[in-house]
Amino acid sequence: MRVLITGGAGFIGSATARAAVARGHETLVVDKLTYAANLDNLEPVAASNLYHFEKADICDGPKMRALLGDFRPDVVMNLAAETHVDRSIDGPAEFIRTNIVGTYALLEAARGFVGDGEAPKGFRFHHISTDEVFGALGATGAFTETSPYRPNSPYSASKASSDMLARAWGETFKLPVVVSNCSNNYGPFQFPEKLIPVVVLAAAEGKPIPVYGKGENVRDWLYVDDHADALLLIAEKGVPGETYNVGGRVERANIDLVRTICRLMDARRPDAPFGRHESLITFVKDRPGHDLRYAVDCSKIERELGWRPATSFEEGLAKTVDWFLDNDGWTRRIRARGFDGARAGLGGKPAGRAG
């Protein structure tokens, strides 16, 4: 396939781009290169003649239309988004702009691409979203593709809006749209403002490990390379008009996850001067509107497309911890750009969050 990936220098986008090139797909990464984007994430495929990069903003509709006409992709995979919940509480405007207005501009560009007869046969628009659009679960149950949308943060509201736009463009304008909603991703190259890299880096440096509230919030964890596999499968075989949930079937309370990482750090750095890494855990004030629990039922993609996560949580978490410990140069380069490793949300105060 010829694959155009917006937000392809971000965490999930770059994993998808690396997987696409590895599978022999000619791949155009389009990214505005905001603070969380990083071309280092694409270095493993940078030398491939299947990889192309264009710095551009998805809100620029004419630019998006021109790129579609020039590259002639078989699929557009829209991964461009502002994703950090804390930042959306501090400043919602950029989330509205990128996640809603940007999705609109990209959908309109794709509509023109199809309407003008330039799109290849079988073209589809794959919009990638989050389980946070569904709101919070109680102690039992899981989100399905038919769960009602009940977003509780500016971030999740902006993603819910973009999902609805994608659906509407499919229904009204017959754009071949497919949507997927994923659970919490983790793995190498994740920007160090999300929970797992925050914990690993704080533990490695002997700094307080911040955890919101009592750490009772529960998330379903999905290894990013498994998610990339699912996204490419949906891009190729997903049915236009359908939605697919992608999850890891791994639920963990935040505090249990943090303690597991601390045990992994104990095994790797048993001589830390402060003793056990768990002693660094510090509970901080919870963030507003913090959803208690997410869980994703991914039976549909398993049943209809044959996808299943290939990486166990134990294997994936160990690989992730080792990657961050072995690639401190990657983190140093991010910090050299002005990011010091602290949580940037909620007025810039460090905080541990789940997703």
C-alpha positions in Angstrom: 0.0 0.0 0.0 0.8 3.7 -0.2 0.2 5.0 3.4 -0.1 8.6 4.5 0.3 8.9 8.3 -0.5 12.2 10.0 1.2 12.7 13.3 3.7 10.1 12.2 6.6 11.6 14.3 4.6 11.0 17.5 4.6 7.9 19.7 1.9 5.7 18.1 2.3 7.4 14.7 6.1 6.6 14.5 5.5 3.0 15.6 2.9 2.7 12.8 5.3 4.3 10.3 8.1 1.9 11.3 5.8 -1.1 11.0 4.5 0.1 7.6 7.9 0.5 6.1 9.0 -2.9 7.5 6.0 -4.4 5.7 7.0 -2.9 2.4 4.4 -0.1 2.3 5.5 3.2 0.8 4.9 5.6 3.6 4.5 9.4 3.8 4.7 10.8 7.4 3.1 14.2 7.8 3.8 16.0 11.0 3.7 19.6 12.3 6.5 18.7 14.7 5.0 20.0 17.9 6.6 19.5 21.3 5.8 15.7 21.5 6.9 14.9 18.0 10.4 13.7 17.4 12.1 12.8 14.2 14.5 10.6 16.3 11.5 8.2 16.5 11.7 7.6 12.8 15.5 7.2 12.6 15.2 3.4 12.2 13.5 3.9 8.8 14.9 7.2 7.8 17.3 5.7 5.2 14.6 3.6 3.5 13.5 4.6 0.0 9.9 3.7 1.2 9.9 6.5 3.8 9.1 10.1 3.1 8.5 13.1 5.4 6.6 16.3 5.1 6.4 19.0 7.8 2.8 20.3 7.7 -0.2 21.1 9.8 -3.4 19.1 9.3 -5.3 22.3 9.8 -3.9 23.5 6.5 -6.6 22.1 4.2 -5.1 23.2 0.9 -1.7 21.7 1.9 -3.4 18.4 2.9 -5.3 18.3 -0.4 -2.0 18.9 -2.4 -0.2 16.2 -0.5 -3.0 13.7 -1.2 -2.9 14.6 -4.9 0.9 14.3 -5.1 1.3 11.1 -3.0 -1.9 9.3 -4.1 -2.2 7.2 -0.9 -4.3 4.0 -0.7 -5.1 5.0 2.9 -4.9 8.0 5.1 -4.2 7.2 8.8 -5.1 10.2 11.0 -2.9 10.0 14.1 -2.3 13.7 14.4 -3.7 14.9 17.8 -2.9 16.6 21.0 -3.2 13.8 23.6 -2.2 14.9 27.0 -5.1 15.2 29.4 -3.4 17.5 31.9 -2.4 19.9 29.1 -6.0 19.9 27.9 -7.1 21.0 31.3 -4.5 23.8 31.4 -5.2 25.0 27.8 -8.0 23.4 25.8 -7.7 25.7 22.8 -4.9 23.7 21.0 -6.9 20.5 21.5 -9.9 22.0 19.8 -7.8 23.3 17.0 -5.8 20.2 16.2 -8.2 17.4 17.1 -11.4 19.0 15.8 -10.6 21.6 13.2 -7.6 19.6 12.0 -9.7 16.5 11.5 -12.3 18.5 9.6 -9.7 19.9 7.3 -8.2 16.5 6.6 -11.6 15.0 6.0 -12.5 17.7 3.5 -9.1 17.2 1.8 -9.9 13.5 1.5 -13.4 14.2 0.2 -11.9 16.4 -2.5 -9.4 13.7 -3.3 -12.1 11.1 -3.8 -14.6 13.4 -5.4 -12.0 14.6 -8.0 -11.4 11.0 -9.1 -7.8 11.0 -7.9 -8.1 8.4 -5.1 -7.1 4.8 -5.9 -9.7 2.1 -5.9 -10.3 0.9 -2.4 -9.1 4.1 -0.8 -10.0 4.6 2.8 -9.7 7.1 5.6 -8.7 5.6 8.9 -9.3 7.8 11.9 -7.5 6.7 15.1 -9.1 7.6 18.5 -9.1 6.6 22.1 -11.2 4.7 24.6 -11.4 7.9 26.7 -14.3 9.1 24.5 -16.5 6.6 26.3 -16.0 8.2 29.8 -15.5 6.1 32.9 -16.5 2.5 33.8 -17.6 1.1 37.1 -15.9 -1.9 38.7 -17.0 -4.3 36.0 -17.8 -4.3 32.2 -15.8 -3.1 29.2 -16.3 -0.6 26.4 -17.6 -2.0 23.1 -18.0 -0.3 19.7 -21.6 0.6 20.6 -20.8 2.2 24.0 -22.3 5.7 24.3 -19.8 8.6 24.2 -19.4 10.4 27.6 -16.1 12.3 27.5 -15.1 13.9 30.7 -12.0 15.9 29.8 -11.3 18.6 27.2 -9.0 16.1 25.5 -11.5 13.2 25.3 -14.3 15.7 24.3 -12.1 16.9 21.4 -11.4 13.3 20.3 -15.1 12.4 20.6 -15.9 15.4 18.4 -13.4 14.2 15.8 -14.8 10.7 15.8 -18.3 12.2 15.1 -17.0 14.2 12.3 -15.4 11.1 10.7 -18.6 9.2 11.1 -20.6 12.1 9.6 -18.3 12.5 6.6 -18.7 8.7 6.0 -22.5 8.8 6.2 -23.2 12.1 4.5 -20.5 12.3 1.9 -19.9 8.5 1.5 -16.2 8.9 2.3 -14.9 5.4 3.0 -14.1 6.0 6.7 -13.1 3.5 9.3 -12.6 4.4 13.0 -10.6 2.7 15.7 -10.5 3.4 19.5 -7.6 2.1 21.5 -6.7 1.6 25.2 -3.6 3.1 26.9 -0.5 2.5 24.8 3.0 2.0 26.2 6.4 1.1 24.8 9.7 2.6 23.5 9.8 6.2 22.2 6.8 7.3 24.4 7.1 11.0 25.2 8.2 11.3 28.8 5.1 13.0 30.1 3.0 9.8 30.2 2.8 7.6 33.3 5.2 4.7 32.4 8.2 6.9 31.2 7.5 9.3 34.1 7.9 6.5 36.6 10.9 4.9 34.9 12.8 8.1 34.6 12.0 9.3 38.1 13.1 5.9 39.5 16.3 5.9 37.5 17.2 9.4 38.8 16.1 8.7 42.4 13.4 11.4 42.3 9.9 11.2 43.7 7.5 9.1 41.7 4.2 11.1 41.6 1.0 9.2 41.6 -2.5 10.8 41.4 -4.8 10.3 44.4 -4.4 6.8 45.8 -3.4 5.3 42.5 -6.7 3.4 42.3 -7.5 4.4 38.7 -7.5 1.4 36.4 -6.3 1.3 32.7 -6.1 -1.4 30.0 -2.6 -1.4 28.6 -1.6 -2.1 25.0 2.0 -2.5 23.7 2.5 0.1 21.0 3.9 -2.3 18.4 0.8 -4.5 18.8 -1.4 -1.5 18.3 0.6 -0.6 15.1 -0.1 -4.1 13.8 -3.8 -3.6 14.5 -3.9 -0.2 12.8 -2.3 -1.5 9.6 -4.6 -4.5 9.6 -7.6 -2.1 9.9 -6.2 0.2 7.2 -6.0 -2.8 4.8 -9.0 -4.9 5.7 -11.3 -2.9 8.0 -14.8 -2.3 6.6 -15.7 1.3 5.8 -18.4 2.5 8.1 -17.2 0.2 10.9 -15.5 1.0 14.2 -12.9 -1.3 15.9 -11.8 -1.3 19.5 -8.2 -2.2 20.1 -7.1 -3.2 23.6 -4.5 -5.2 25.4 -6.8 -7.1 27.7 -4.4 -6.0 30.5 -6.1 -4.1 33.4 -3.9 -2.6 36.1 -4.5 -0.1 38.8 -2.0 2.7 38.6 -0.4 1.9 41.9 0.0 -1.7 41.0 1.6 -0.7 37.7 4.0 1.7 39.4 5.0 -0.9 42.0 5.7 -3.4 39.2 8.0 -0.9 37.5 9.7 -0.3 40.9 10.4 -4.0 41.2 11.8 -4.1 37.7 14.1 -1.2 38.6 15.1 -3.0 41.8 16.3 -5.9 39.7 18.2 -3.7 37.3 19.7 -1.3 39.9 19.8 -3.2 43.2 22.5 -0.9 44.7 20.5 2.3 44.5 21.6 4.5 47.4 17.9 5.1 48.6 17.1 1.4 48.7 14.0 0.0 47.1 12.6 2.1 44.3 9.1 1.8 45.8 10.2 4.2 48.6 10.2 7.0 46.0 6.4 6.8 45.4 4.7 10.0 46.3 0.9 10.5 46.2 -0.2 13.9 44.9 -3.6 15.6 44.5 -5.8 14.0 41.9 -6.5 15.8 38.7 -10.1 17.1 38.0 -12.4 14.7 36.2 -10.0 11.8 36.5 -11.9 8.7 35.1 -11.8 5.8 37.5 -11.5 2.9 35.1 -11.2 2.0 31.4 -11.4 -1.4 29.8 -11.8 -2.3 26.2 -13.6 -5.3 24.7 -11.6 -6.0 21.5 -13.6 -9.1 20.5 -14.7 -7.6 17.2 -11.3 -7.0 15.7 -10.2 -10.4 17.0 -13.2 -12.1 15.5 -13.6 -10.2 12.2 -9.9 -9.4 11.3 -8.0 -12.0 13.3 -5.9 -9.6 15.3 -4.7 -10.4 18.8 -2.0 -8.7 20.9 1.3 -10.6 20.6 3.2 -9.1 23.5 2.4 -10.1 27.1 2.3 -7.2 29.6 5.3 -8.6 31.5 7.4 -8.8 28.3 6.3 -5.4 27.0 6.9 -3.6 30.3 10.3 -5.1 30.8 11.2 -4.2 27.2 10.0 -0.7 27.8 11.9 -0.2 31.0 15.1 -1.5 29.4 14.6 0.8 26.4 14.4 3.9 28.5 17.4 2.9 30.6 19.4 2.1 27.4 18.4 5.2 25.5 19.1 8.1 27.9 20.5 10.1 25.0 17.0 10.1 23.5 15.6 11.6 26.7 18.5 14.1 27.0 17.8 15.4 23.5 14.1 16.0 24.5 15.2 17.8 27.6 17.6 19.9 25.6 14.5 21.2 23.8 13.1 22.5 27.0 11.3 19.6 28.5 12.7 18.7 31.9 10.8 15.5 32.5 8.2 17.0 34.9 4.6 16.8 34.2 3.6 19.9 32.3 -0.1 19.8 33.0 -2.1 21.4 35.9 -0.1 24.5 36.1 3.3 22.8 35.4 3.3 20.8 38.6 4.7 17.3 38.4 1.9 14.7 38.5 1.5 11.0 37.7 -1.4 10.1 35.5 -2.8 7.1 33.8 -3.5 8.1 30.3 
